[in-house]
Amino acid sequence: MGGTAIEQFVLQVTNEALVLTLIASAPAVVGSLIVGLAMALFSATTQVQEQTLSFVPKVIAVFIILAVTGPWVGAFLLRFAQLCFTGFVPLLR
């Protein structure tokens, strides 16, 4: 079940792309989940039923998380781009 070199490379790139998508989105999604849960608990305990009370803190938290984790995610993207560009050249020969 070896497959050709091109098939193996495409599978590797696809696998890396899926993992990279999970890694890149996880901090923002988890942070938004935590802030949303905290805002829901606050809203339930104070009985304030305002929709923007949940939305605005989540947006601010996601922006802060993306600013903090941006260089880390950028390093992963750079490594993935290098994998793609350096991996294609040997397959074309």
TISEKE-380171 format. One record per atom (N, C-alpha, C): residue in one letter; x negated, y, z. Coordinates in pm, whole numbers, padded with zeros to 5 digits, always signed. Each point is the difference from the previous one (the first is absolute). Layout:
REM residues N
AXYZ/...
//
This chain:
REM residues 93
M-00084-00118+00000/M+00084+00118+00000/M-00088+00124+00000/G-00114-00009-00066/G-00095+00110+00001/G+00046+00120-00080/G+00056-00021-00118/G+00040+00112-00084/G-00121+00068-00060/T+00026+00090-00089/T-00110+00072-00062/T-00047+00111+00093/A-00113+00059-00035/A-00055+00107+00082/A+00092+00121+00000/I+00064+00025-00112/I+00090+00114-00008/I+00122-00021+00089/E+00054-00122-00001/E+00116-00029+00085/E-00036+00013+00147/Q-00116-00049+00038/Q-00043+00011+00139/Q-00020+00146+00040/F-00057+00078-00091/F-00022+00141+00032/F+00134+00074+00013/V+00094-00029-00087/V+00132+00065+00008/V+00069-00039+00130/L-00009-00125+00039/L+00059-00042+00127/L-00067+00069+00119/Q-00132+00013-00006/Q-00072+00067+00108/Q+00041+00147+00010/V+00008+00068-00114/V+00038+00141-00001/V+00144+00018+00048/T+00089-00088-00041/T+00138+00007+00044/T+00011-00021+00151/N-00073-00099+00051/N+00000-00026+00143/N-00055+00120+00076/E-00111+00055-00046/E-00059+00117+00066/E+00096+00119-00004/A+00071+00018-00113/A+00093+00112-00012/A+00116-00013+00098/L+00052-00119+00017/L+00109-00021+00095/L-00045+00023+00144/V-00117-00051+00034/V-00053+00020+00135/V-00029+00148+00023/L-00055+00067-00100/L-00029+00143+00012/L+00127+00081+00019/T+00107-00038-00068/T+00127+00069+00017/T+00050-00013+00143/L-00012-00119+00056/L+00041-00020+00140/L-00087+00079+00096/I-00130-00002-00023/I-00092+00071+00089/I+00021+00151-00009/A+00021+00051-00120/A+00014+00144-00018/A+00132+00053+00057/S+00105-00080-00007/S+00130+00048+00046/S+00028-00032+00146/A-00071-00093+00058/A+00031-00045+00137/A-00009+00111+00105/P-00105+00082+00003/P-00004+00103+00105/P+00119+00096-00004/A+00037+00046-00118/A+00111+00094-00011/A+00133-00066+00036/V+00019-00123-00044/V+00126-00070+00027/V+00013-00031+00149/V-00107-00047+00061/V+00005-00034+00143/V+00017+00127+00083/G-00071+00107-00037/G+00015+00126+00073/G+00141+00055-00011/S+00058-00005-00119/S+00137+00046-00019/S+00098-00085+00079/L-00027-00130+00005/L+00086-00091+00077/L-00003+00036+00149/I-00119+00024+00052/I-00014+00032+00143/I+00067+00134+00033/V-00025+00100-00083/V+00061+00131+00024/V+00152-00008-00014/G+00048-00074-00099/G+00144-00017-00017/G+00064-00070+00118/L-00067-00101+00052/L+00052-00069+00118/L+00004+00092+00121/A-00107+00079+00019/A-00003+00094+00113/A+00110+00105-00014/M+00020+00049-00120/M+00105+00099-00022/M+00139-00060+00018/A+00017-00126-00038/A+00129-00067+00021/A+00029-00019+00148/L-00103-00037+00076/L+00018-00013+00145/L+00032+00135+00063/F-00071+00104-00043/F+00026+00134+00051/F+00141+00045-00035/S+00042-00025-00123/S+00133+00039-00045/S+00108-00077+00076/A-00025-00126+00027/A+00099-00081+00072/A+00011+00042+00146/T-00113+00033+00062/T+00005+00037+00142/T+00058+00140+00021/T-00026+00091-00094/T+00053+00136+00016/T+00133+00019-00071/Q+00045-00097-00076/Q+00123+00002-00076/Q+00005+00115-00100/V-00117+00037-00053/V-00009+00100-00105/V+00008-00075-00133/Q+00097+00033-00083/Q+00021-00071-00126/Q-00037+00090-00118/E-00122+00043-00006/E-00048+00085-00109/E-00092-00082-00089/Q+00031-00004-00131/Q-00078-00083-00093/Q-00142+00052-00019/T-00018+00132-00003/T-00134+00055-00022/T-00090-00022+00120/L+00057-00030+00114/L-00081-00027+00118/L-00089-00121-00021/S+00045-00095-00078/S-00079-00119-00029/S-00090+00021-00122/F+00049+00075-00099/F-00070+00012-00127/F-00126+00086+00010/V+00009+00116+00059/V-00113+00094+00002/V-00120-00056+00076/P+00015-00057+00119/P-00118-00057+00068/P-00065-00114-00077/K+00081-00082-00070/K-00057-00109-00079/K-00083+00054-00115/V+00047+00104-00068/V-00075+00059-00111/V-00131+00059+00051/I+00007+00071+00111/I-00122+00059+00057/I-00097-00110+00042/A+00050-00106+00063/A-00087-00110+00043/A-00064-00069-00119/V+00075-00020-00108/V-00056-00066-00119/V-00109+00088-00062/F+00022+00131-00008/F-00103+00089-00054/F-00127-00004+00085/I+00015+00000+00130/I-00117-00006+00089/I-00072-00134-00016/I+00075-00107-00004/I-00061-00133-00014/I-00073-00012-00133/L+00061+00051-00108/L-00066-00005-00130/L-00126+00086-00002/A+00003+00113+00069/A-00120+00086+00006/A-00112-00068+00078/V+00036-00071+00106/V-00101-00066+00083/V-00056-00126-00069/T+00088-00078-00061/T-00043-00126-00061/T-00038+00015-00148/G+00008+00121-00053/G-00032+00023-00141/G-00138-00046-00042/P-00106+00039+00073/P-00133-00046-00040/P-00016-00153+00006/W+00061-00061+00096/W-00008-00145+00014/W+00069-00069-00117/V+00120+00047-00034/V+00072-00056-00114/V-00073+00031-00130/G-00058+00121-00009/G-00077+00036-00119/G-00119-00091-00021/A-00064-00043+00107/A-00112-00093-00012/A+00046-00134-00056/F+00117-00045+00043/F+00056-00124-00056/F+00032+00015-00148/L+00058+00114-00037/L+00032+00025-00141/L-00126+00006-00086/L-00104+00062+00053/L-00126+00009-00073/L-00061-00139-00021/R+00003-00083+00104/R-00053-00136-00012/R+00081-00081-00102/F+00131+00020-00002/F+00085-00071-00096/F-00029+00047-00143/A-00018+00130-00018/A-00032+00052-00133/A-00134-00053-00049/Q-00097-00008+00091/Q-00131-00055-00038/Q+00013-00147-00038/L+00082-00075+00072/L+00023-00140-00034/L+00060-00013-00139/C+00097+00084-00028/C+00065-00006-00132/C-00097+00035-00112/F-00072+00111+00015/F-00086+00046-00109/F-00123-00088-00019/T-00058-00048+00109/T-00119-00084-00015/T+00036-00143-00038/G+00120-00043+00029/G+00040-00136-00032/G+00040-00021-00145/F+00048+00105-00065/F+00042-00014-00138/F-00116-00014-00097/V-00110+00065+00029/V-00113+00003-00095/V-00055-00140-00030/P-00029-00083+00100/P-00053-00133-00033/P+00100-00088-00078/L+00130+00025+00018/L+00100-00080-00070/L+00009+00035-00149/L-00042+00118-00036/L+00008+00043-00140/L-00116-00052-00084/R-00102-00050+00062/R-00118-00048-00074/R+00020-00140-00047/
//
